Amino acid sequence: MKVSFENPDKINALLTITVEEDDYKNDVEKTLKDYRKRANIPGFRPGQVPMGMIKRQFGASAKMDAINKLIGNEIQKYIADNKISMLGEPLASEKQEAQDLEKEAPYTFMFDIDVAPEFNIELNEKDSIDYYEIAVDDKLIDRQVDMFASRTGKYEDQEEYIEGDMLKGDLRELDEKGNTKEGGITVEAAVLMPNYIKADDQKKLFDGAKSGDIITFNPRKAYPESDTEVSSLLKIKKEEIAEHEGDFSYQITQIQRFKNHAIDQELFDQTFGEGAVKDEKEFRSKISDGLKAQLVNDSNYKFLLDMRKYAEDKVGQLTYPDALLKRIMLQNNQDKGQEFIDKNYEPSLKELTWSLIRNKLVEQAGVKINDEDVKEAARETARVQFAQYGMNNIPDEYVNNYADELLKKQESVQGFVDRAIDVKLIDAFKDKVKLNKKEISLDDFNKLMGE
């Protein structure tokens, strides 16, 4: 077997493999002997089928399988032995001529190889990258306290409506004279929040209303552009709204106002666990600690984004085997066509560039991860998801169990591997580069991230 590798422009390569009969002959004979042992052909005892018959029936496919396996192994071996940084998979070359395997060897196979562009990148103390430290001030703690109090708050009955209250009442359709319409719509205990009424004239009808009052209003006029609101209130299909565009009476049976939970021991226990916090000062301190830990993650993520841009600018524009990469992309997305390639090629190239740079930075920093690092990435995802529902004091057992469930989804594992790598990459380069530290409020940080 002969193998040649041509790489004139450093990024487009041609790998040519010439296969001789001796390269695959033994494998084909072994395969055919195995076929003969297992063959079940009427008129012959097992293992006694004439080899000539086996060759006629299975010889061509056995030969093709042996050659394909041989070529695949040789490509992998050559790429590994010669440390070729290959992008994507080898493609049958456009220069490839048809090979008639019924004729005698040799056979020649040609593959286009897309080679990664060569570049160097190293970050050290001479490189300065912004690092945003998000300030945990009283205003931010107040907002967090209010959030916890709101999550455990409740509605309380009131006598008189003010903006923001929730109403319950009986809704009845009226005729042209203002009387209850015979056979008209009636909805008992209909929930209404006048604060969300779009038309000001209809909203004002509820100002100062008391329990027991009867308000006459028009649902269609109240929500002129929302069939969903009207159909939900009247308990009808959207197609039926046009038949019920007149006035309705609404007799208020209950007025409820939402009140945050008091800042007391019960709230402390519900938020952080029984006895963990004993007064408001400790409560605020505990919130502050949690915010700092959470916001460090946000700061680190921003640092990773800034480090990426800095490294990309430092590397500059890389040259890729565009034609070959587009062929690979089209082959992997045959159902989407050329338009998809034209739209997504440049964005995918940008991600590819970062992936190559990231790999070199990982190598520079000596970053290595293990199963525990990957599981910790899954745990962090679990903690964030619990926190979104106000569950900040989840026992480790539950966090671990949820992380295990996340890791059972094979499609999610690579994401956790990437996160584990990013965590170590951030830690490594925060110590290697010069940090241009900037203190910033959370609001300004969020605006910065939204740009």
Backbone hydrogen bonds, N-H to C=O, Kabsch-Sander energy under -0.5 kcal/mol:
donor,donor_aa,acceptor,acceptor_aa,energy
2,K,18,T,-1.9
4,S,16,T,-2.4
6,E,14,L,-2.5
9,D,12,N,-0.6
10,K,7,N,-0.9
13,A,11,I,-0.6
13,A,113,I,-2.6
14,L,6,E,-2.6
15,L,111,F,-2.9
16,T,4,S,-2.6
16,T,14,L,-0.6
17,I,109,F,-3.0
18,T,2,K,-2.9
19,V,17,I,-0.6
19,V,107,Y,-3.0
23,D,20,E,-1.2
24,Y,20,E,-0.6
24,Y,21,E,-1.2
25,K,21,E,-2.2
28,V,24,Y,-2.1
29,E,25,K,-2.4
30,K,26,N,-2.3
31,T,27,D,-2.3
32,L,28,V,-2.6
33,K,29,E,-2.2
34,D,30,K,-2.0
35,Y,31,T,-2.3
36,R,32,L,-2.5
37,K,33,K,-1.9
38,R,34,D,-1.6
39,A,35,Y,-1.9
41,I,39,A,-0.5
44,F,41,I,-1.9
47,G,36,R,-0.8
47,G,39,A,-0.5
48,Q,45,R,-2.5
53,M,50,P,-0.5
54,I,50,P,-1.7
55,K,51,M,-2.8
56,R,52,G,-2.2
57,Q,53,M,-2.1
58,F,54,I,-3.2
59,G,54,I,-0.5
59,G,55,K,-2.0
62,A,58,F,-2.4
63,K,59,G,-2.3
64,M,60,A,-2.3
65,D,61,S,-2.6
66,A,62,A,-2.1
67,I,63,K,-2.3
68,N,64,M,-2.6
69,K,65,D,-2.4
70,L,66,A,-2.3
71,I,67,I,-2.7
72,G,68,N,-2.5
73,N,69,K,-2.4
74,E,70,L,-2.2
75,I,71,I,-2.5
76,Q,72,G,-2.1
77,K,73,N,-2.5
78,Y,74,E,-2.7
79,I,75,I,-2.6
80,A,76,Q,-2.3
81,D,77,K,-3.1
82,N,78,Y,-2.0
83,K,80,A,-1.1
84,I,79,I,-2.3
85,S,83,K,-0.5
86,M,84,I,-1.3
87,L,114,D,-3.2
88,G,86,M,-0.5
91,L,112,D,-2.0
93,S,110,M,-2.5
96,Q,93,S,-1.4
100,D,98,A,-0.5
101,L,99,Q,-1.0
103,K,100,D,-1.4
107,Y,19,V,-2.0
109,F,17,I,-2.7
111,F,15,L,-2.6
112,D,91,L,-3.2
113,I,13,A,-2.9
114,D,87,L,-0.5
115,V,11,I,-3.0
115,V,113,I,-0.7
116,A,85,S,-3.5
127,D,124,N,-2.2
129,I,127,D,-0.5
129,I,434,K,-2.3
131,Y,436,N,-2.0
133,E,131,Y,-0.6
133,E,438,K,-2.6
134,I,132,Y,-0.7
135,A,440,I,-2.6
137,D,135,A,-0.9
141,I,137,D,-2.2
142,D,138,D,-3.0
143,R,139,K,-1.8
144,Q,140,L,-1.7
145,V,141,I,-2.8
146,D,142,D,-2.7
147,M,143,R,-1.9
148,F,144,Q,-2.3
149,A,145,V,-2.6
150,S,146,D,-2.3
151,R,147,M,-2.2
152,T,148,F,-1.2
153,G,150,S,-1.3
154,K,259,K,-2.0
156,E,257,R,-2.6
158,Q,255,I,-3.0
161,Y,209,A,-3.4
165,D,162,I,-2.2
166,M,256,Q,-3.2
167,L,192,L,-3.0
168,K,254,Q,-2.3
169,G,190,A,-1.4
170,D,251,Q,-2.0
171,L,169,G,-0.5
171,L,187,V,-3.4
172,R,249,S,-2.4
173,E,185,I,-2.5
174,L,247,D,-2.3
175,D,179,N,-3.0
178,G,175,D,-1.7
181,K,173,E,-2.9
184,G,181,K,-2.1
187,V,171,L,-2.8
190,A,169,G,-3.0
190,A,187,V,-0.6
192,L,167,L,-2.5
196,Y,193,M,-2.6
197,I,194,P,-2.0
198,K,222,A,-1.6
199,A,222,A,-1.3
200,D,198,K,-0.5
203,K,199,A,-2.1
204,K,200,D,-2.4
205,L,202,Q,-0.5
206,F,203,K,-1.6
207,D,204,K,-1.5
208,G,161,Y,-0.7
209,A,206,F,-2.0
211,S,159,E,-1.6
212,G,252,I,-2.5
213,D,210,K,-2.2
215,I,213,D,-0.5
215,I,250,Y,-2.5
217,F,215,I,-0.6
217,F,248,F,-2.4
222,A,218,N,-2.4
223,Y,219,P,-2.0
226,S,223,Y,-1.3
230,V,226,S,-1.7
231,S,227,D,-2.8
232,S,228,T,-2.2
233,L,229,E,-2.3
234,L,230,V,-2.6
235,K,231,S,-1.0
236,I,231,S,-1.8
240,E,237,K,-1.5
241,I,238,K,-1.4
243,E,240,E,-1.4
244,H,241,I,-2.5
248,F,217,F,-3.0
249,S,172,R,-3.0
250,Y,215,I,-2.2
251,Q,170,D,-2.2
252,I,213,D,-2.7
252,I,250,Y,-0.7
253,T,168,K,-2.9
254,Q,168,K,-1.8
255,I,158,Q,-0.6
256,Q,166,M,-3.0
257,R,156,E,-2.9
259,K,154,K,-2.7
261,H,149,A,-2.7
264,D,262,A,-1.9
268,F,264,D,-2.1
269,D,265,Q,-2.7
270,Q,266,E,-2.3
271,T,267,L,-2.0
272,F,268,F,-2.7
273,G,269,D,-1.8
276,A,273,G,-1.8
283,F,279,D,-2.2
284,R,280,E,-2.7
285,S,281,K,-2.1
286,K,282,E,-2.8
287,I,283,F,-2.2
288,S,284,R,-2.5
289,D,285,S,-2.2
290,G,286,K,-2.1
291,L,287,I,-2.7
292,K,288,S,-2.5
293,A,289,D,-2.1
294,Q,290,G,-2.3
295,L,291,L,-3.4
296,V,292,K,-1.9
297,N,293,A,-1.1
298,D,294,Q,-1.3
299,S,295,L,-2.8
300,N,296,V,-2.8
301,Y,297,N,-2.2
302,K,298,D,-2.2
303,F,299,S,-2.3
304,L,300,N,-2.3
305,L,301,Y,-2.1
306,D,302,K,-2.5
307,M,303,F,-3.0
308,R,304,L,-2.3
309,K,305,L,-2.2
310,Y,306,D,-2.5
311,A,307,M,-2.7
312,E,308,R,-2.8
313,D,309,K,-2.6
314,K,310,Y,-2.0
315,V,311,A,-2.4
316,G,312,E,-2.4
320,Y,318,L,-0.5
322,D,320,Y,-2.1
325,L,321,P,-2.7
326,K,322,D,-2.7
327,R,323,A,-1.7
328,I,324,L,-2.3
329,M,325,L,-2.6
330,L,326,K,-2.5
331,Q,327,R,-2.3
332,N,328,I,-2.0
333,N,329,M,-0.6
333,N,330,L,-0.7
334,Q,331,Q,-0.7
336,K,333,N,-1.9
337,G,333,N,-1.1
340,F,336,K,-0.6
340,F,337,G,-0.5
341,I,337,G,-1.2
342,D,338,Q,-2.7
343,K,339,E,-1.8
344,N,340,F,-2.1
345,Y,341,I,-2.0
348,S,344,N,-2.1
349,L,345,Y,-2.2
350,K,346,E,-2.0
351,E,347,P,-1.8
352,L,348,S,-2.1
353,T,349,L,-2.5
354,W,350,K,-1.9
355,S,351,E,-2.2
356,L,352,L,-2.2
357,I,353,T,-2.4
358,R,354,W,-3.3
359,N,355,S,-2.1
360,K,356,L,-1.6
361,L,357,I,-2.3
362,V,358,R,-2.7
363,E,359,N,-2.0
364,Q,360,K,-2.7
365,A,361,L,-2.6
366,G,362,V,-0.8
366,G,363,E,-0.5
367,V,362,V,-2.2
374,V,370,N,-1.8
375,K,371,D,-2.4
376,E,372,E,-2.2
377,A,373,D,-1.7
378,A,374,V,-1.7
379,R,375,K,-2.5
380,E,376,E,-2.5
381,T,377,A,-1.7
382,A,378,A,-2.1
383,R,379,R,-2.8
384,V,380,E,-2.3
385,Q,381,T,-2.2
386,F,382,A,-2.5
387,A,383,R,-2.6
388,Q,384,V,-1.6
389,Y,385,Q,-0.5
389,Y,386,F,-1.4
390,G,387,A,-2.1
391,M,386,F,-2.2
392,N,390,G,-1.1
398,Y,395,P,-0.8
399,V,395,P,-1.8
400,N,396,D,-3.1
401,N,397,E,-2.2
402,Y,398,Y,-2.4
403,A,399,V,-2.4
404,D,400,N,-2.3
405,E,401,N,-1.7
406,L,402,Y,-2.2
407,L,403,A,-2.2
408,K,404,D,-0.8
408,K,405,E,-0.7
409,K,405,E,-0.5
409,K,406,L,-1.1
410,Q,408,K,-1.0
412,S,409,K,-2.3
413,V,409,K,-0.8
413,V,410,Q,-0.7
414,Q,410,Q,-0.6
416,F,412,S,-1.5
417,V,413,V,-2.2
418,D,414,Q,-2.6
419,R,415,G,-2.0
420,A,416,F,-2.3
421,I,417,V,-2.2
422,D,418,D,-2.6
423,V,419,R,-2.4
424,K,420,A,-1.7
425,L,421,I,-2.5
426,I,422,D,-2.8
427,D,423,V,-2.1
428,A,424,K,-2.3
429,F,425,L,-2.3
430,K,426,I,-1.9
431,D,427,D,-0.8
431,D,428,A,-0.5
432,K,428,A,-0.7
433,V,429,F,-2.3
434,K,124,N,-0.6
434,K,127,D,-2.9
435,L,433,V,-0.6
436,N,129,I,-2.6
436,N,434,K,-0.6
437,K,435,L,-1.4
438,K,131,Y,-2.5
440,I,133,E,-2.3
445,F,441,S,-2.5
446,N,442,L,-2.8
447,K,443,D,-2.0
448,L,444,D,-2.3
449,M,445,F,-2.4
450,G,446,N,-1.5
451,E,447,K,-0.6
451,E,448,L,-0.9
